[in-house]
Amino acid sequence: MNIASKAGSFLLGERTVNRMGYGAMQLAGPQVFGPPKDPAAAVAVLREALASGVNHIDTADFYGPHVTNRLIREALHPYAEDLVIVTKVGAVRGADASWNPAHSPAELARAVHDNLRNLGVEVLDVVNLRVWGDLHSPTEDSIEESFTTLAELQRQGLIRHLGLSNVTASQVREAQGIAQVVCVQNHYNLTHRDDEQLIAELGRQGIAYVPFFPLGGFTPLQSETLSSVAARLQASPLCVALAWLLQRAPNLLLIPGTSSVAHLRENLTASELKIPAPMLAELDALV
């Protein structure tokens, strides 16, 4: 049942993917640390995602750490030819579940090899450099050394395509002076819209924009307007929030995450929901 394809598709590197994808972060344990309570349920979610037409999965070896990539391998290896797995490097987890930057050449090379091993592949489809700052906002620091390191690993044949995560427009331009950028993954949703101009510019270049925390992340979106629109459409508020993103710009690729098959199916229904123009205007006016 190819539900994900109903939202249309967009180019990610040299591959065309369905715009409704899946983010694996919630498959790890609490605070994205340690194993899930029910590994079999996590495997079931991944298999259901592919069965529903998802062919773009977002992950990172620092989820767990190493947990989500190993679950992806267990559930889906050998991988379908049309599946694109996008991972991130640039962070490590402390024993206390802390998130710590890891941008040195040695740390980035180690992360790439960890991803290769835990996903069970010889080449990574797409690797995003996760630039630090706080959890939601980038800094303006130069990324030249870090991105140059990844470009060298790409030249070695370990990575097909490069992307960026948690970056500013100037950092995107800096990276593009080093190597091709096929996607940008930043914080963006119905109530957090700092990247409007960046999305438009990337769209003109044919580059995918992947909003993380599309449903608000650790604090789910809440809005009286959103709830009102959802009631009139007879849909859940979070489904409407995803549908709004799909109608916002054609280069947006969605990666909502969940550890529940039922919630996965609910998220995917956003690909079938069309928000009428007057209701879109109400939602647009939230910011």
N, C-alpha and C positions, 0 to 999 in steps of 0.2 A: 504494500500500500504506500505509494510514493506521495505522501502528504507534503514533505519538505519542498518538493519541486514546484508546488503551486505558488510559491512566493517569487518565482523567477530565479534567475541565476546571474552570476557575475564572474569575471575572470580573476583568478588568484594565481599569480605566476603565469604558467602556460596552461593551467587547468581551469576549466569552467566548473564552478561548484554551485550547489543550491544555496540560496541566500539564507535559508534557515538551517543553521548548524547546531553544534552542541559543544558546551564547555564542560570539561571534566573536573573542575576544581572541587565540586561538592561530593565527588566520589571518595575523597579522603576522609579521615576522621574529623572530630570536632576541631575547630580552628585550622582546618586544612592540614592537620597534623596526625600522623599515625594511620593505621588501617581503618577501613570502614567497619561498622558494627556487623554488617551483613555483606561480605564480599560477593556472595552469589547474587544478591540483589543488584549490586553495582555492575556485575557482568551482564545481568539481564537488561539493565537500562541501556548499556552500550549496544547490545545486539538489537534491541527494539529501535534505537535511533537509526541504525543502518537499515533495518527492515522498513522503516518509515520514509526512507529517501535521504536521510542526512548523509552527506559525503564530505563534510568539513568538521573536523574535531579539533578543539583547542585544548592544549594541555601544557604541563611544565614538569620537569623532573623534580623541582622543589616543592611540588604538591605532595605532601606526605612526610618527608621527601621520598621519592621513587615509587610512591604508591600508585598514582593514577596511571603512569606509563606502564607499569607491570600489569595493572588491570586491563588496560587497553590491549596489551599483547595477549593476555590470557583469553580475552573475549573475542578478539577480531583477527588475530594472526593465523594464517597468512592473509594479508590485507587485500580488500577489493581493489581492482585496478583504478577505479575512479575516486577512491578515498584519499583526501588530503589531510594529513595530520600536521598541525601547526604547533610548535613548541616554543618555549621562552627560555632564555638564559639571562644571567645577570643578578641572581640572588641565590642565597643558601639559607637553610633553616638552622637555627641554634637548637641546642638540646632542650631549651625552655620554650620551644615553638616560635621564637622570635624570627622576624624576617630581616635578613642582613644582606647588604649589597655585596656583589662578587663580580667585579668588573675588570680585574687584572687579566692580562693575556693568559696566564696559566689557569686561572679560575674559569675563564670562558672556554678554553680548550677542554678542560676536565668536564665541564657541563655538557659540551657537545658530545663527548665520548660516553658520558653517562646516559644521555638521551638515546644515542645509537644502541647501546647495549640493552637498556631496559625496554625500548620499543621493539627491539629485535630487527633492526634494519641496517643496511649498509650506507644509506644516504638519507638525510632528513629532508622532508619535503620543503618546509619553511621554518626558519628559526628567527624569532623576534628577539631583538636586544631589549630587555626590560630595563629602562632607565630608572634610576631611583628618584628620591624626593620622598614625599609621604605616600600613603597608600592610594591617594586620589589625585595628587597634583604633581606635575613634573617640575624639575628645576631647569635652569638655563645653562647648566654646565656643558662643556664641550664633550662630545661623544666620539671624537675622532679616533682615539686610540682603541676604544672598545669595538667600534664598528669596523675599523681596519683589521682588527684581529679576526672578526667573523668573516670578513671578505677574503682573508687569506685561507681560512678553513674552507670557504666555498671554493676557492681556486684549487684546493687539494682534493676536491670531489666529495667532501663530507656533507655538504649542504647544497640543495638546489637553488633555493631562493631565500632572500633576507627581508626581514620586516622590522618594525619598531613598535615599542609599547611604552606608554606613559611619557610622551614626548611633546615638545613644542614645535610650532611650524618652522622655527629657525633650525632646530635640531634635525627635522626632516630634510631641509635643504642641505645641511652639513653632511648628512649621511648620503644623500644623492650625489654629492660630489666625490664619493668614495666608491659606491656600488649601487646597483639598481635596488630600489625599495618597492616591494610588491604589495605591502599592506601596512597599515598603521592601526594599532590597537590602543585606544584611549578611553577614558571615562566619559561616557555620554549616555544620556537617557532623557526621558520626557521632562525632567526638572533640572537637569544638569547639562547645559548646552554651550559650554565655552568654545567648542570646536566648530561652530557653524561655518566659519570662513575656511578652515582647514578641510572640512568635508567637501566643500564646493571645489576647492583647488585640487584636491586629490581626484575628485570625480572628473574634472577636466583632463587630468592626466591618465585616466583609466586605472587608478589605483584604488584598491579596496580599503574601506574604513570599517574597522571591527569594534563596535562599542563594548567595553567591558562594564560590568554592573548594569546591564540593560534594564534590569528590574529593581535597581537600587542597591544591589549587593547585600551587605550584612544588615542594612536597614531598608526593608521593602518599601517601594513607592506607596505613598498615601496621599490622596487628594480627593476632596469632595467633587470636583469637576470630573476627575477620572472615574470615580464611582458612579456618578450620574450618567456619564456617557456609556459606561459599561452596562448599566441597568437597562438603558434604552436599546442597546444592541443585544441584550440578553447574552452577554459574555462576561468573563471574569475581568476585573480591572487589570490584572497583569497581562492577560491575553491582549487587551486593548492597547496597553503600553508597548507591547511587541509589534502589534499591527501598525501603530503610529510610526515606529522606527522604519518598518518596511516601506511605508508610504512617504517617508521623509526624504530619502535620496536613493537612487538606484544602486549606488556603490556601497551601501551599508550591508555588511554580512553579520548576521546575528548568531550569538553563541550562548543562549540562555542555558544555565546549568541546573541540574537536579539529580537527586539520588533515587527518585521515585518514577517508576514506569507510568503511573497515572498522571503525575505532574508533567512528565515529558510529553505525553499525548496531549495534555491541555495546552502546553506551550506551542506545540506544532499546529494547533488549530488556528493560531494567529496568521498562518500562511493563507488561510481561506477567508479571513475576515477583512472586509473592505469598509473603511470608515467614511461615511458621507462627508462631503465638503463642509457643511455647517458644523458638524461635530469636530471635524479636524480643526476648524478655526477656534473652537472652544479650547481644545487641547493645546493648540499653538500659543494661545494667549496666557497659558499658565506661567510662562517666563517672558 
